[in-house]
Amino acid sequence: MQIPIQNIYYLLCYAWDKLDESDIVDVKAISTTELINLFAKILINGTAYLLKHGLDRYYVENEHIVNGIKGKLNLSASIKQNTLPSNKTICLYDEFDYNILHNQILKTTISKLLKVKNLDNDLKNELHRLFIKLPLISEIQIRNSHFKQIRLHRNNCKYGFVLKVCQIINENLFIDESSGSYQFKDFLQEEKAMARLFESFVRNFYKIEQSVFSVKREDIKWNFVTENEIDLRMLPKMSTDISLISSSRKIIIDTKFYKEALETRFTHEKINSSNLYQLFSYLKNQESDLEITKACEGVLLYPSVGNDFKFSYRFQNHRIKIASINLNQDWFYIKKDLLEIISEEI
């Protein structure tokens, strides 16, 4: 599925809840069709902004050999390294330092990008100019757990978007053992990764772009009866991708991401049966005494880059729509089409 690079950028901005930082890159000026070049451009602009406004610094405890004593004496290390006879000691003391985790991630990621095959040469030159402007910061072996350790607040919140890009770059880079250079794996071809991205995008889009509904994921209990509590615990968890709830309406949207949204059977296209069963199960099991649950609407939503479709049905009081959203069009129309999906004309 070939989605224009400008639209990929917007998908990420919504999915990561970073729409307020989307102006970090002028998407209309993007000429590249390579995802790694887009990420490099985001990193260039984001790093330039951070350098201009000042990189984040914390007090970090460092160990040094000093004359006399400064800070906290490390007596065992001083004895072990035999510094005492020369009136020197090994001490621990705090320094206001740039060498902190989020700067280490940023510098290491830029260093890796400089070794990526097929990265645009102009972008590589820009990255190199930024790299040499960075202060003394250690490069590290980046792990996914590092990103969970970082705490952003008002003073360093501008790192948020840049770190998201660093994470996705590091998750999709692999080293070519023969040359020592890096190659970027196109995660757009991985259905599981894109399914998560598409779901997060749609959910956050509706959180941001409309004010009628509250938007959330929802756990639904099975409307099963049993005398045995153990039997109930054996039931699988049922959670919606997106539930939109207002005082008068409820809509459950189940997002799916397939290269081919419709199944072909005996040369005829059909709606994916398991997807339809899943949505139907949500609608029936969420029913309660509340009127909006009895008339809850369901939407199966698929991305497309052409061959769009929209099918509408009714089961008892439930209205059901199976539709595609064309991601290969101007963003204005993508936004328009998504808002129409939750309009009254389901």
C-alpha positions as CSV (number, residue, x, y, z in Angstrom):
1,M,0.0,0.0,0.0
2,Q,1.7,3.2,-1.2
3,I,0.7,6.1,1.0
4,P,2.1,9.5,0.1
5,I,4.9,10.6,2.4
6,Q,3.1,13.8,3.4
7,N,0.1,11.7,4.6
8,I,2.4,9.3,6.5
9,Y,3.7,12.4,8.4
10,Y,0.2,13.4,9.4
11,L,-0.7,9.8,10.4
12,L,2.3,9.8,12.7
13,C,1.5,13.3,14.1
14,Y,-2.0,12.2,15.1
15,A,-1.1,8.7,16.2
16,W,1.6,10.0,18.5
17,D,-0.6,12.9,19.7
18,K,1.9,15.4,18.4
19,L,-0.3,17.4,16.1
20,D,0.7,20.6,17.8
21,E,4.3,20.0,16.7
22,S,3.4,19.1,13.1
23,D,4.9,22.3,11.8
24,I,8.4,21.0,12.6
25,V,8.4,20.0,9.0
26,D,6.8,21.8,6.0
27,V,5.1,18.8,4.5
28,K,4.2,20.7,1.3
29,A,7.9,21.2,0.6
30,I,8.7,17.5,1.0
31,S,9.9,16.1,-2.3
32,T,11.2,12.7,-1.0
33,T,9.3,9.5,-1.4
34,E,11.6,7.6,1.0
35,L,10.5,7.2,4.6
36,I,14.0,7.3,6.0
37,N,14.6,10.7,4.4
38,L,11.4,12.0,6.0
39,F,12.6,10.9,9.4
40,A,16.0,12.4,8.8
41,K,14.3,15.7,7.9
42,I,12.2,15.6,11.1
43,L,15.3,14.9,13.1
44,I,17.3,17.7,11.5
45,N,14.6,20.3,12.1
46,G,13.9,19.0,15.6
47,T,17.6,19.0,16.6
48,A,18.2,22.4,15.1
49,Y,15.3,23.7,17.2
50,L,16.6,22.1,20.4
51,L,20.1,23.5,19.8
52,K,18.8,27.0,19.1
53,H,16.7,27.0,22.3
54,G,19.2,25.1,24.4
55,L,19.6,21.3,25.0
56,D,18.2,19.9,28.2
57,R,20.7,19.5,31.1
58,Y,20.4,17.8,34.5
59,Y,22.7,17.5,37.5
60,V,24.6,14.3,36.9
61,E,26.8,12.6,39.5
62,N,30.3,12.1,38.0
63,E,33.5,10.5,39.3
64,H,36.8,12.4,39.1
65,I,40.3,12.4,40.5
66,V,40.7,15.8,42.3
67,N,43.2,17.5,44.5
68,G,42.0,17.3,48.1
69,I,38.3,16.4,48.4
70,K,35.3,17.7,46.4
71,G,31.8,16.4,46.9
72,K,31.6,12.8,48.2
73,L,34.9,10.9,48.8
74,N,35.1,7.4,47.2
75,L,37.7,6.1,49.7
76,S,37.8,2.5,48.4
77,A,38.4,3.6,44.9
78,S,41.1,6.1,46.1
79,I,42.9,3.4,48.0
80,K,42.5,0.9,45.1
81,Q,44.0,3.3,42.6
82,N,46.6,4.5,45.1
83,T,45.9,8.3,44.6
84,L,46.2,9.2,48.3
85,P,50.1,9.4,48.5
86,S,50.0,12.2,45.8
87,N,47.3,14.1,47.8
88,K,44.7,13.3,45.3
89,T,41.3,11.5,45.8
90,I,38.5,10.0,43.8
91,C,35.3,11.9,44.5
92,L,31.7,11.9,43.3
93,Y,30.1,15.3,42.7
94,D,27.2,16.7,40.7
95,E,27.7,18.5,37.5
96,F,25.2,20.4,35.3
97,D,25.6,18.1,32.3
98,Y,24.3,17.5,28.8
99,N,25.2,13.9,29.0
100,I,21.7,12.6,29.9
101,L,19.6,9.9,28.4
102,H,17.4,11.8,25.9
103,N,20.5,13.6,24.5
104,Q,22.3,10.3,24.3
105,I,19.5,8.8,22.3
106,L,19.4,11.8,20.0
107,K,23.1,11.8,19.3
108,T,23.3,8.1,18.9
109,T,20.4,8.1,16.4
110,I,22.0,10.8,14.3
111,S,25.2,8.9,14.4
112,K,23.4,5.8,13.0
113,L,21.6,7.8,10.4
114,L,25.0,9.1,9.1
115,K,25.8,5.4,8.3
116,V,22.5,4.6,6.5
117,K,22.7,3.4,2.9
118,N,20.8,5.5,0.4
119,L,20.1,8.4,2.7
120,D,19.9,11.6,0.7
121,N,23.3,13.2,0.5
122,D,22.0,16.7,1.3
123,L,20.3,15.4,4.4
124,K,23.4,13.5,5.4
125,N,25.4,16.7,5.2
126,E,22.9,18.6,7.3
127,L,22.9,15.8,9.9
128,H,26.7,15.9,10.0
129,R,26.7,19.7,10.6
130,L,24.3,19.2,13.5
131,F,26.3,16.3,14.9
132,I,29.5,18.3,15.3
133,K,27.5,21.1,17.0
134,L,26.4,18.7,19.8
135,P,28.3,19.0,23.1
136,L,30.2,16.2,24.7
137,I,27.5,13.5,24.9
138,S,28.1,9.7,25.1
139,E,26.7,7.4,22.4
140,I,24.9,4.4,23.9
141,Q,23.4,1.0,22.9
142,I,19.8,2.1,22.6
143,R,17.1,-0.3,23.9
144,N,13.3,0.2,23.8
145,S,13.3,0.4,27.6
146,H,15.2,3.6,27.4
147,F,12.3,5.5,25.9
148,K,10.1,4.5,28.9
149,Q,12.6,5.9,31.3
150,I,12.4,9.5,30.0
151,R,10.1,11.9,31.8
152,L,9.0,14.9,29.8
153,H,7.7,18.0,31.4
154,R,7.0,21.6,30.5
155,N,10.7,22.6,30.1
156,N,11.7,19.7,27.9
157,C,8.4,18.8,26.1
158,K,9.9,19.7,22.7
159,Y,11.9,16.5,22.9
160,G,8.6,14.5,22.6
161,F,8.2,14.4,18.8
162,V,12.0,14.0,18.2
163,L,12.2,11.0,20.6
164,K,9.3,9.3,18.9
165,V,11.1,9.6,15.6
166,C,14.3,8.3,17.2
167,Q,12.4,5.3,18.6
168,I,10.9,4.4,15.3
169,I,14.2,4.8,13.5
170,N,16.0,2.5,16.0
171,E,13.2,-0.1,15.8
172,N,13.6,-0.3,12.0
173,L,17.4,0.0,11.5
174,F,19.5,-3.1,11.0
175,I,23.2,-3.3,10.3
176,D,24.8,-4.7,7.2
177,E,27.5,-6.9,8.7
178,S,29.6,-6.9,5.4
179,S,29.8,-3.1,5.1
180,G,29.1,-1.8,8.6
181,S,26.4,0.5,7.3
182,Y,22.8,0.6,8.3
183,Q,19.7,-0.2,6.3
184,F,16.2,1.0,7.1
185,K,13.3,-1.5,7.1
186,D,10.1,-0.2,5.6
187,F,7.7,-0.8,8.4
188,L,4.8,0.4,6.1
189,Q,4.9,-3.1,4.6
190,E,4.3,-4.7,8.0
191,E,0.6,-5.1,8.6
192,K,0.8,-5.5,12.4
193,A,2.8,-2.3,12.8
194,M,0.6,-0.4,10.4
195,A,-2.6,-1.7,12.1
196,R,-1.4,-0.3,15.4
197,L,-0.5,3.0,13.7
198,F,-3.8,3.3,11.8
199,E,-5.9,2.5,15.0
200,S,-4.0,5.2,17.0
201,F,-4.4,7.7,14.2
202,V,-8.1,7.3,13.9
203,R,-8.7,7.3,17.6
204,N,-6.6,10.5,18.2
205,F,-8.1,12.1,15.0
206,Y,-11.6,11.9,16.6
207,K,-10.3,13.1,19.9
208,I,-8.8,16.2,18.3
209,E,-11.1,17.0,15.4
210,Q,-14.6,16.8,16.9
211,S,-16.2,17.9,20.2
212,V,-19.6,16.0,20.1
213,F,-18.3,12.6,21.3
214,S,-16.0,11.5,24.0
215,V,-13.5,9.0,22.6
216,K,-11.9,6.1,24.3
217,R,-11.2,2.4,24.2
218,E,-13.9,0.4,25.9
219,D,-13.9,-3.0,27.6
220,I,-17.1,-4.9,26.9
221,K,-18.4,-7.7,29.1
222,W,-19.8,-10.8,27.6
223,N,-23.6,-11.1,28.0
224,F,-23.2,-14.7,29.1
225,V,-24.6,-16.3,32.2
226,T,-23.0,-19.0,34.2
227,E,-23.2,-20.4,37.7
228,N,-19.4,-20.9,37.8
229,E,-17.1,-17.9,38.3
230,I,-14.2,-19.9,36.8
231,D,-16.1,-20.2,33.6
232,L,-16.5,-16.5,33.3
233,R,-12.7,-15.9,33.8
234,M,-12.1,-18.2,30.9
235,L,-13.8,-15.8,28.5
236,P,-11.4,-13.7,26.3
237,K,-11.2,-10.0,26.9
238,M,-13.3,-7.9,24.5
239,S,-12.0,-4.4,23.9
240,T,-13.1,-1.9,21.2
241,D,-10.5,0.0,19.1
242,I,-12.6,3.2,19.4
243,S,-15.9,4.0,21.1
244,L,-17.5,7.4,20.5
245,I,-20.1,8.3,23.0
246,S,-22.4,11.3,23.3
247,S,-25.6,11.9,25.2
248,S,-27.7,10.7,22.2
249,R,-25.5,8.4,20.2
250,K,-22.8,5.7,20.5
251,I,-20.6,4.5,17.7
252,I,-18.1,1.6,17.8
253,I,-15.3,1.8,15.2
254,D,-13.2,-1.2,14.6
255,T,-10.1,-0.4,12.4
256,K,-8.4,-2.9,10.2
257,F,-5.3,-2.7,8.1
258,Y,-4.9,-5.2,5.2
259,K,-3.2,-4.9,1.9
260,E,-6.5,-6.2,0.5
261,A,-9.5,-5.2,2.6
262,L,-12.0,-7.4,0.9
263,E,-11.8,-11.1,0.6
264,T,-12.0,-12.7,-2.9
265,R,-13.9,-15.9,-3.1
266,F,-14.6,-17.6,-6.4
267,T,-13.7,-14.3,-8.2
268,H,-16.2,-12.4,-6.1
269,E,-15.2,-9.8,-3.4
270,K,-16.8,-10.2,0.0
271,I,-16.5,-8.4,3.4
272,N,-14.1,-10.2,5.7
273,S,-16.3,-12.5,7.8
274,S,-14.2,-12.6,11.0
275,N,-14.1,-8.7,11.0
276,L,-17.9,-8.6,10.7
277,Y,-18.4,-11.2,13.4
278,Q,-16.2,-9.2,15.7
279,L,-18.1,-6.0,15.2
280,F,-21.4,-7.8,15.6
281,S,-20.2,-9.3,18.9
282,Y,-19.3,-5.8,20.2
283,L,-22.7,-4.4,19.3
284,K,-24.7,-7.2,20.9
285,N,-22.7,-7.6,24.1
286,Q,-22.5,-3.9,24.9
287,E,-26.3,-3.6,24.9
288,S,-27.8,-2.5,28.3
289,D,-30.8,-0.6,29.5
290,L,-29.4,2.7,28.1
291,E,-31.0,3.6,24.8
292,I,-27.8,4.6,23.1
293,T,-26.5,1.1,23.6
294,K,-29.6,-0.4,22.0
295,A,-29.1,1.7,18.9
296,C,-25.3,1.6,19.0
297,E,-23.8,2.1,15.5
298,G,-20.9,0.0,14.2
299,V,-18.2,0.9,11.7
300,L,-15.6,-1.3,10.1
301,L,-13.0,1.1,8.8
302,Y,-10.2,0.1,6.4
303,P,-7.5,2.3,4.8
304,S,-7.1,2.3,1.0
305,V,-5.2,4.1,-1.7
306,G,-8.0,3.6,-4.3
307,N,-10.9,1.3,-5.0
308,D,-12.9,2.8,-2.2
309,F,-16.1,1.2,-0.9
310,K,-18.9,1.9,1.5
311,F,-21.6,-0.5,2.5
312,S,-24.5,0.1,4.9
313,Y,-26.7,-2.3,6.7
314,R,-29.2,-2.4,9.6
315,F,-29.7,-5.2,12.2
316,Q,-32.6,-4.5,14.5
317,N,-31.8,-1.0,15.9
318,H,-28.1,-1.1,15.0
319,R,-26.8,0.6,11.9
320,I,-23.6,-0.8,10.5
321,K,-21.2,0.7,8.0
322,I,-18.2,-1.0,6.3
323,A,-16.1,1.7,4.7
324,S,-12.6,2.6,3.4
325,I,-10.8,5.8,3.9
326,N,-8.6,6.8,1.0
327,L,-5.1,7.7,2.3
328,N,-3.9,8.6,-1.3
329,Q,-5.7,11.9,-1.4
330,D,-5.1,15.5,-0.2
331,W,-5.2,15.7,3.6
332,F,-8.2,18.1,3.5
333,Y,-10.3,15.3,1.9
334,I,-9.1,12.6,4.3
335,K,-10.2,14.8,7.2
336,K,-13.5,15.5,5.5
337,D,-14.2,11.8,4.9
338,L,-13.4,10.8,8.4
339,L,-15.7,13.4,9.9
340,E,-18.5,12.3,7.5
341,I,-18.2,8.7,8.8
342,I,-19.5,9.8,12.2
343,S,-22.1,12.2,10.8
344,E,-25.8,11.4,11.3
345,E,-26.0,9.9,7.8
346,I,-24.5,6.4,8.7
